[in-house]
Amino acid sequence: MGVLGAGRVLPASVLVALPELGSRQWLGEETASLPGTQVAVRALGIRDLILGFLVLFVIGGMTGVMI
């Protein structure tokens, strides 16, 4: 299961740091370079970072978190 969390964190880091690089093949070079597209791709990356870290947190057995 830890691989599942890491599998979300690593690609998500690329989407946050380099949104154009992370979305070029997915959306096409012209669309990937648009500012609005980069904002949306960064948001997707942040969401996946949060989900990946939550998976790693839960698998790590850390309890006592109140949401």
C-alpha positions in Angstrom: 0.0 0.0 0.0 2.9 2.4 0.6 3.7 2.1 -3.1 0.2 3.4 -3.8 0.8 6.5 -1.8 4.3 7.1 -3.3 2.8 6.4 -6.7 0.5 9.4 -6.2 3.1 11.7 -4.6 5.8 11.4 -7.2 3.8 12.3 -10.3 1.8 14.9 -8.4 5.1 16.6 -7.5 5.8 17.0 -11.2 2.4 18.4 -11.9 2.8 21.0 -9.2 6.4 22.0 -10.0 6.3 21.7 -13.8 2.6 21.7 -14.9 3.5 22.2 -18.6 5.8 19.3 -18.6 3.4 17.1 -16.8 0.5 17.8 -19.1 2.1 18.3 -22.5 1.4 14.7 -23.8 -2.0 14.6 -22.1 -3.4 17.9 -23.4 -1.1 18.9 -26.3 1.7 21.3 -26.4 -0.4 24.4 -27.2 -3.0 23.8 -24.6 -0.5 22.8 -21.9 1.3 26.2 -22.2 -1.9 28.3 -21.4 -1.9 29.9 -17.9 -5.4 28.6 -17.1 -4.4 25.1 -18.0 -1.3 25.3 -15.8 -3.5 26.5 -12.8 -5.8 23.5 -13.3 -3.0 21.0 -13.6 -1.3 22.4 -10.5 -4.6 22.0 -8.6 -4.9 18.4 -9.8 -1.3 17.9 -8.6 -2.0 19.4 -5.2 -5.1 17.2 -4.8 -3.0 14.1 -5.6 -0.2 15.2 -3.2 -2.7 15.4 -0.4 -4.3 12.1 -1.2 -0.9 10.4 -1.5 0.3 11.8 1.8 -2.9 10.8 3.5 -2.4 7.2 2.2 1.1 7.2 3.5 0.0 8.7 6.8 -2.8 6.1 7.3 -0.5 3.2 6.3 2.2 4.4 8.7 -0.2 3.7 11.5 -0.3 7.3 12.8 -3.6 7.6 14.7 -5.3 10.2 16.8 -6.0 12.6 14.1 -9.2 14.6 14.4 -10.8 15.8 11.2 
